[in-house]
Amino acid sequence: MLCRGFLVFVLLSFVAPPVIAEEARSLSLQEALAIAWRQNPQLLQARQEVEAARGRWIQERALPNPELELSATELSEGLQGGSTVGDDSIALSQEIDITGKFWLRGRAAQADYQATQHLRERVWSEVSFEVTQAYNSLLLSTQRVGVAREVLTLTRSLLDQVQLRYNAGEVLRNELLRAQIESAKAENAVLQSEKQVTLDAADLNLLIGHDAQEPLALVDQFTYEPQDFDPDQLLAQALQQRPDLKAREAAIRAQRKRWRLAISNSLDNPTVSAIGTRETGESGKEQVFGLAVSWPIPFWNQNRGAIREAKAELTKREVEYEAFQREVGRDVVSAVAEARLAQRQATVWKTGVEQANDLVRLASQQYREGDINFITYLEHLATVRETKVAYVEALATYRTQLARLNQAVATTLMPDRKEDVR
């Protein structure tokens, strides 16, 4: 189990909430996942695959239908004026399963059905990660809009100061032109960020089964909660809980039943028939009842090739299962390493944001008082922008890596949503 830290670092106070149309739908991550569970196209298809597998299971465990055969013959009005001869018969036949073939086919189809259910769970695991990733991307793009707007505000304030100095004859025209260019660049950055919000919202809408143009207003905030990761315990959980591993286990069970079925097919099932005959002749009518058994002799076809093929397929699936277990271990190790890295980066950039806030405050004051020149102020402003963007990106990456670890282990590792503390 992951140990939750007690200290929650939330997004910096500089981020302004995005401008959302009034008709925008408020959406939390949990709500997005709930909608995706009901409406995601991939998941809807996976559910139909489960239904199809269930249908095959029902069909495979059904017994063969009996056969009814009726025949009637008659020869009337002979050449000498009038004898009638002929016979009528009825036969009811049923294949008898003495080697359990129908049971084996049903058990194999049941295991296939269970494997399909586990694959549906795996699809949900992938969909939930994709929805979480898309939600984080949209949340990140809205935070970038806030950063871009803050930089635009600072740049316009700088332009106002340069304009006043230029009017007073204290600076050259090229400095005024540079300030105007920087203001235009900052405004363009806001427009680019707003465009990305629209694109990321479309991606999230498609994953939850909505129209791409539906406006969304995210209610979650990025949170940072350091956690302890135990790779051995997480690997044990993954080996016990991963649905793709369970699907392979079910596939092995199904193939083992098919191997036994191939052995059973060496001997065909007998067919038992109950026969009733009524014979009509010149001497009258006679009724005869009898029983017939039809049983093919396994002389030429002993099903050796099918048995060999089924055994080879079983061995292949067992080898694949062992190899996949090692791949699961690699997935867990990789996910843990990425989560640890993202956690460290978030810690580093959080400190950097605190320093950047001090830097922009001091730089603005020093430029107003003439202690630093125009170029130095622009450099400080660029550093502040890069640091704040890096921090929100680190928070988004950390949240996404937790979701990836959740997918690798097939358990809930995402911390509960916290209120944004300013």
TANORJO-V678828 format. One line per field, one symbol per residue. psi: psi as a letter, one per 20 degrees, with the letter a starting at -180 (. if undefined). burial: 1 if it has 16 or more other C-alpha atoms within 10 Angstrom, else 0. A space follows every 10 residues. Layout:
psi=???
burial=???
This chain:
psi=qppprhpopr qqiipqqqop qhjqppprgh gghgghhhip gghgghhhhg hghgghgggh jqqqqrpppq qpqpoqmrhj klqpqrqqqp ppqpppnijk ghgggghghg hhghhhghhg hhghggghgg ggghghgghg hhhhggghhg hgghghhghg ghgghghijh rrhhhgghhg ghggghhhhg ggghghgggh hgggghhjkr qhjpqqopir qpqooqqppn hghhgggghh iphhghhhgh hggghhhhgh ghghihoqqq pppppppopp ahiaqpppqr pqppoqpmgg ojkhghgggh ghhggghhgh gghhghhggg gggghgghgg ghgghhgghg hhgghhhhgh ggggghhhij hqrgggghgg ghggghghgh ghhhgggggh hhhhhghhil roipqqpqqo o.
burial=0000000011 1100110100 0000000110 0110011011 1110011011 0011011001 1000000000 0000000000 0000101011 1111100000 1111111111 1111111111 1111111111 1111111111 1111111111 1101110110 1110010000 0000110111 0110011011 0011011111 1111111111 0100111101 1111111010 1001101110 0111111111 1111111111 1111111111 1110111111 0000000000 0000000000 0100011001 1011001100 1000100110 1111111111 1110111011 0110011011 0011001000 0001001101 1001101111 1111111111 1111111111 1010100001 00
